């Protein structure tokens, strides 16, 4: 992605925490004739491979995995984002922009139809998202229904080869103008606006 130095984030822990917190991501690959993309909930394993792993599963009927197997793919993780009006700067010579956070992870995609691996992936992903529920639900893999469902999906892992992080938070503007934008966002009732404002405040605090 286009990444000016002042927007770039290289802190590994920060990048992996971001991917984990925003793990409903977009998997991009190519068939050789056309691009393909799938929206998927993923798991992040910071200790897997040399640079970390991305784990997940998708419908077997989704032909993306067949084309992507063994190939380089990209996963895009989106964070908070919001529009910024030039009126908020209270100065001439400004234009509209968009503040946002994102991480692009590139790596080698490997799929498997191994039932044991698929079951483990589903169990882990379910546990990850059910952890916040008052009574976490668990998959019973011994039912006929579960057996049929497992036959309809494939598991995959992506061994990460590179990660790019972009926190576009008006770093190209003076602290005074950034403070005005953050202050305006802090008056919003939108959760996204408030999250961006918090990120801006944290960045300006150093």
C-alpha positions as a LaTeX table, in Angstrom:
\begin{tabular}{lrrr}
\hline
Residue & $x$ (\AA) & $y$ (\AA) & $z$ (\AA) \\
\hline
Unk1 & 0.00 & 0.00 & 0.00 \\
Unk2 & 0.99 & 3.62 & $-0.38$ \\
Unk3 & 2.85 & 4.28 & 2.87 \\
Unk4 & 4.51 & 7.64 & 3.59 \\
Unk5 & 7.00 & 7.39 & 6.45 \\
Unk6 & 4.94 & 9.48 & 8.85 \\
Unk7 & 2.02 & 7.01 & 8.65 \\
Unk8 & 4.08 & 3.84 & 8.94 \\
Unk9 & 3.87 & 1.56 & 12.01 \\
Unk10 & 6.60 & $-1.05$ & 12.47 \\
Unk11 & 6.08 & $-2.17$ & 16.06 \\
Unk12 & 5.51 & $-5.93$ & 15.77 \\
Unk13 & 3.49 & $-6.26$ & 18.98 \\
Unk14 & 1.26 & $-3.36$ & 17.98 \\
Unk15 & 0.67 & $-4.85$ & 14.52 \\
Unk16 & $-0.23$ & $-8.31$ & 15.85 \\
Unk17 & $-2.49$ & $-6.85$ & 18.55 \\
Unk18 & $-4.24$ & $-4.86$ & 15.82 \\
Unk19 & $-4.77$ & $-7.93$ & 13.64 \\
Unk20 & $-6.13$ & $-9.87$ & 16.60 \\
Unk21 & $-8.52$ & $-7.05$ & 17.55 \\
Unk22 & $-9.70$ & $-6.57$ & 13.96 \\
Unk23 & $-9.67$ & $-10.20$ & 12.86 \\
Unk24 & $-12.62$ & $-10.07$ & 10.47 \\
Unk25 & $-10.45$ & $-9.40$ & 7.45 \\
Unk26 & $-10.31$ & $-9.65$ & 3.65 \\
Unk27 & $-8.24$ & $-12.37$ & 1.99 \\
Unk28 & $-7.01$ & $-11.36$ & $-1.47$ \\
Unk29 & $-5.53$ & $-13.71$ & $-4.05$ \\
Unk30 & $-5.42$ & $-14.15$ & $-7.81$ \\
Unk31 & $-6.48$ & $-16.90$ & $-10.19$ \\
Unk32 & $-4.12$ & $-15.74$ & $-12.90$ \\
Unk33 & $-7.07$ & $-14.25$ & $-14.76$ \\
Unk34 & $-8.95$ & $-12.30$ & $-12.11$ \\
Unk35 & $-8.54$ & $-11.11$ & $-8.51$ \\
Unk36 & $-10.48$ & $-12.88$ & $-5.74$ \\
Unk37 & $-11.44$ & $-11.79$ & $-2.24$ \\
Unk38 & $-13.18$ & $-13.39$ & 0.74 \\
Unk39 & $-14.37$ & $-11.79$ & 3.99 \\
Unk40 & $-13.34$ & $-14.12$ & 6.83 \\
Unk41 & $-12.91$ & $-14.28$ & 10.61 \\
Unk42 & $-9.29$ & $-15.27$ & 11.27 \\
Unk43 & $-6.97$ & $-16.30$ & 14.06 \\
Unk44 & $-3.53$ & $-14.81$ & 14.59 \\
Unk45 & $-0.64$ & $-16.95$ & 15.83 \\
Unk46 & 2.29 & $-14.64$ & 16.54 \\
Unk47 & 4.62 & $-17.53$ & 17.38 \\
Unk48 & 3.88 & $-19.70$ & 14.33 \\
Unk49 & 6.46 & $-19.98$ & 11.55 \\
Unk50 & 9.31 & $-17.50$ & 11.31 \\
Unk51 & 7.14 & $-14.38$ & 11.22 \\
Unk52 & 3.77 & $-15.50$ & 12.56 \\
Unk53 & 0.76 & $-17.27$ & 11.06 \\
Unk54 & $-2.79$ & $-16.43$ & 10.06 \\
Unk55 & $-5.25$ & $-19.31$ & 10.48 \\
Unk56 & $-8.80$ & $-19.84$ & 9.31 \\
Unk57 & $-11.29$ & $-21.82$ & 7.27 \\
Unk58 & $-13.68$ & $-21.22$ & 4.40 \\
Unk59 & $-16.43$ & $-22.99$ & 2.51 \\
Unk60 & $-15.15$ & $-25.78$ & 0.30 \\
Unk61 & $-17.48$ & $-24.44$ & $-2.40$ \\
Unk62 & $-15.46$ & $-21.18$ & $-2.36$ \\
Unk63 & $-13.06$ & $-21.77$ & $-5.23$ \\
Unk64 & $-10.57$ & $-19.22$ & $-3.92$ \\
Unk65 & $-8.72$ & $-21.76$ & $-1.79$ \\
Unk66 & $-8.00$ & $-24.03$ & $-4.75$ \\
Unk67 & $-6.39$ & $-21.21$ & $-6.71$ \\
Unk68 & $-4.59$ & $-19.75$ & $-3.70$ \\
Unk69 & $-3.09$ & $-23.00$ & $-2.39$ \\
Unk70 & 0.68 & $-22.67$ & $-2.39$ \\
Unk71 & 0.54 & $-19.09$ & $-3.66$ \\
Unk72 & 1.32 & $-15.71$ & $-2.15$ \\
Unk73 & $-1.77$ & $-13.94$ & $-0.81$ \\
Unk74 & $-2.58$ & $-10.73$ & 1.04 \\
Unk75 & $-4.84$ & $-10.24$ & 4.06 \\
Unk76 & $-6.15$ & $-6.75$ & 4.80 \\
Unk77 & $-7.18$ & $-5.92$ & 8.36 \\
Unk78 & $-9.30$ & $-2.77$ & 8.79 \\
Unk79 & $-9.47$ & $-0.69$ & 11.94 \\
Unk80 & $-11.33$ & 2.50 & 12.94 \\
Unk81 & $-11.76$ & 5.10 & 10.19 \\
Unk82 & $-13.57$ & 8.38 & 9.67 \\
Unk83 & $-14.03$ & 11.38 & 7.40 \\
Unk84 & $-12.22$ & 14.60 & 8.29 \\
Unk85 & $-13.78$ & 17.90 & 7.14 \\
Unk86 & $-11.44$ & 20.79 & 6.20 \\
Unk87 & $-13.64$ & 23.07 & 8.33 \\
Unk88 & $-12.33$ & 21.35 & 11.44 \\
Unk89 & $-8.82$ & 22.72 & 10.87 \\
Unk90 & $-10.14$ & 26.31 & 11.07 \\
Unk91 & $-7.49$ & 27.38 & 8.57 \\
Unk92 & $-7.29$ & 28.09 & 4.86 \\
Unk93 & $-5.46$ & 25.80 & 2.45 \\
Unk94 & $-6.88$ & 22.52 & 3.77 \\
Unk95 & $-8.85$ & 19.79 & 2.04 \\
Unk96 & $-11.08$ & 16.85 & 3.05 \\
Unk97 & $-9.36$ & 13.61 & 3.99 \\
Unk98 & $-9.99$ & 10.26 & 5.64 \\
Unk99 & $-8.27$ & 9.05 & 8.79 \\
Unk100 & $-7.90$ & 5.30 & 9.20 \\
Unk101 & $-5.83$ & 2.39 & 10.45 \\
Unk102 & $-5.00$ & $-0.75$ & 8.51 \\
Unk103 & $-2.58$ & $-3.65$ & 8.36 \\
Unk104 & $-1.63$ & $-5.60$ & 5.24 \\
Unk105 & $-0.13$ & $-9.04$ & 5.84 \\
Unk106 & 1.40 & $-11.00$ & 2.96 \\
Unk107 & 2.25 & $-14.68$ & 3.08 \\
Unk108 & 2.05 & $-18.16$ & 1.60 \\
Unk109 & $-1.38$ & $-19.80$ & 1.65 \\
Unk110 & $-1.65$ & $-23.52$ & 2.39 \\
Unk111 & $-5.01$ & $-25.33$ & 2.51 \\
Unk112 & $-5.90$ & $-28.69$ & 4.04 \\
Unk113 & $-8.91$ & $-30.99$ & 4.00 \\
Unk114 & $-7.63$ & $-32.98$ & 6.98 \\
Unk115 & $-10.69$ & $-33.47$ & 9.27 \\
Unk116 & $-8.60$ & $-33.25$ & 12.45 \\
Unk117 & $-7.06$ & $-29.93$ & 11.44 \\
Unk118 & $-10.43$ & $-28.53$ & 10.36 \\
Unk119 & $-12.01$ & $-29.53$ & 13.66 \\
Unk120 & $-9.19$ & $-27.89$ & 15.61 \\
Unk121 & $-9.50$ & $-24.68$ & 13.60 \\
Unk122 & $-13.27$ & $-24.48$ & 14.09 \\
Unk123 & $-12.99$ & $-25.24$ & 17.81 \\
Unk124 & $-10.31$ & $-22.58$ & 18.34 \\
Unk125 & $-12.11$ & $-19.89$ & 16.36 \\
Unk126 & $-15.40$ & $-20.63$ & 18.12 \\
Unk127 & $-13.76$ & $-20.51$ & 21.55 \\
Unk128 & $-12.08$ & $-17.22$ & 20.65 \\
Unk129 & $-15.36$ & $-15.50$ & 19.83 \\
Unk130 & $-17.56$ & $-17.23$ & 22.42 \\
Unk131 & $-15.23$ & $-16.24$ & 25.27 \\
Unk132 & $-17.11$ & $-12.98$ & 25.80 \\
Unk133 & $-20.53$ & $-14.67$ & 26.02 \\
Unk134 & $-22.19$ & $-15.28$ & 29.43 \\
Unk135 & $-22.52$ & $-18.97$ & 28.58 \\
Unk136 & $-19.97$ & $-19.80$ & 25.85 \\
Unk137 & $-21.26$ & $-22.20$ & 23.20 \\
Unk138 & $-19.15$ & $-25.20$ & 22.23 \\
Unk139 & $-19.33$ & $-27.23$ & 19.02 \\
Unk140 & $-20.30$ & $-30.88$ & 19.45 \\
Unk141 & $-18.32$ & $-32.59$ & 16.71 \\
Unk142 & $-19.95$ & $-35.97$ & 17.38 \\
Unk143 & $-23.30$ & $-35.18$ & 15.78 \\
Unk144 & $-24.30$ & $-36.03$ & 12.20 \\
Unk145 & $-24.94$ & $-32.34$ & 11.57 \\
Unk146 & $-21.43$ & $-31.38$ & 12.67 \\
Unk147 & $-19.93$ & $-34.15$ & 10.55 \\
Unk148 & $-21.73$ & $-32.87$ & 7.47 \\
Unk149 & $-20.73$ & $-29.27$ & 8.19 \\
Unk150 & $-17.06$ & $-30.23$ & 8.57 \\
Unk151 & $-17.14$ & $-31.86$ & 5.15 \\
Unk152 & $-18.17$ & $-28.55$ & 3.60 \\
Unk153 & $-15.18$ & $-26.49$ & 4.71 \\
Unk154 & $-11.40$ & $-26.43$ & 4.34 \\
Unk155 & $-8.84$ & $-25.10$ & 6.78 \\
Unk156 & $-5.88$ & $-22.97$ & 5.83 \\
Unk157 & $-2.82$ & $-21.31$ & 7.20 \\
Unk158 & $-0.90$ & $-18.33$ & 5.88 \\
Unk159 & 2.77 & $-18.15$ & 6.83 \\
Unk160 & 3.44 & $-14.44$ & 7.05 \\
Unk161 & 6.35 & $-13.09$ & 5.04 \\
Unk162 & 5.76 & $-9.34$ & 5.49 \\
Unk163 & 3.51 & $-6.92$ & 7.37 \\
Unk164 & 2.75 & $-3.26$ & 6.71 \\
Unk165 & 0.92 & $-1.08$ & 9.19 \\
Unk166 & $-0.59$ & 2.32 & 8.38 \\
Unk167 & $-2.01$ & 4.68 & 11.00 \\
Unk168 & $-3.18$ & 7.71 & 8.96 \\
Unk169 & $-4.00$ & 10.18 & 11.70 \\
Unk170 & $-3.19$ & 13.63 & 10.26 \\
Unk171 & 0.52 & 13.27 & 11.06 \\
Unk172 & 1.20 & 15.49 & 8.03 \\
Unk173 & $-0.44$ & 18.40 & 9.86 \\
Unk174 & 0.76 & 20.51 & 12.79 \\
Unk175 & $-0.05$ & 19.44 & 16.35 \\
Unk176 & $-2.46$ & 22.38 & 16.64 \\
Unk177 & $-4.50$ & 21.23 & 13.65 \\
Unk178 & $-4.40$ & 17.61 & 14.78 \\
Unk179 & $-5.69$ & 18.62 & 18.20 \\
Unk180 & $-8.60$ & 20.46 & 16.57 \\
Unk181 & $-9.53$ & 17.38 & 14.53 \\
Unk182 & $-9.29$ & 15.09 & 17.55 \\
Unk183 & $-11.36$ & 17.49 & 19.63 \\
Unk184 & $-14.07$ & 17.57 & 16.97 \\
Unk185 & $-14.13$ & 13.77 & 16.73 \\
Unk186 & $-14.39$ & 13.51 & 20.52 \\
Unk187 & $-17.72$ & 15.35 & 20.38 \\
Unk188 & $-19.21$ & 12.73 & 18.04 \\
Unk189 & $-21.63$ & 9.99 & 19.03 \\
Unk190 & $-20.11$ & 7.63 & 16.44 \\
Unk191 & $-18.01$ & 4.84 & 17.94 \\
Unk192 & $-15.69$ & 4.95 & 14.93 \\
Unk193 & $-15.09$ & 8.68 & 15.37 \\
Unk194 & $-14.34$ & 8.23 & 19.06 \\
Unk195 & $-11.92$ & 5.38 & 18.36 \\
Unk196 & $-10.03$ & 7.48 & 15.81 \\
Unk197 & $-9.94$ & 10.40 & 18.25 \\
Unk198 & $-8.47$ & 8.13 & 20.92 \\
Unk199 & $-5.79$ & 6.90 & 18.52 \\
Unk200 & $-4.93$ & 10.49 & 17.59 \\
Unk201 & $-4.70$ & 11.52 & 21.23 \\
Unk202 & $-2.45$ & 8.55 & 22.00 \\
Unk203 & $-0.23$ & 9.28 & 19.00 \\
Unk204 & 0.15 & 12.95 & 19.90 \\
Unk205 & 0.96 & 12.01 & 23.50 \\
Unk206 & 3.89 & 10.03 & 22.14 \\
\hline
\end{tabular}
